[in-house]
Amino acid sequence: MRGVPGSEEMKPLEDLIHKYYPDEKIQQFSFLGISGAVLMVDALKRSGRDLNRQNFLAALEQTKGLDARGADCKIEFSPTDHQACKT
C-alpha cells in the first residue's frame, strides 16, 4: 500500500470509500480491491467497443506504468510476465 489509513497518501481513497459507504471504518483491508478494480476498468476501456476475452487479455498485457492508486508501485504486464508489482 502507498500509505497507512489516515495518511495523506490514502486520503483520496478514503474520501472515495466514504462517498459510497459513509459509515465505513477505514482499515488496511478497506483498500485491498481498489488497485485491482482500477486495473480492470483501465483494461476494459482500452479493449475497445469490440469487447471479447482476447481483446481484454491483450489490453491487460499491454498495461505499462498504470497508477492503480492504492498500490505502492506502477502496474505493468507483458505477454510473458503477469506479475503486476515488482517492488
Helices and strands as residue ranges (DSSP letters): H 11-20, G 28-31, H 34-47, H 53-61, E 66-67, E 74-75
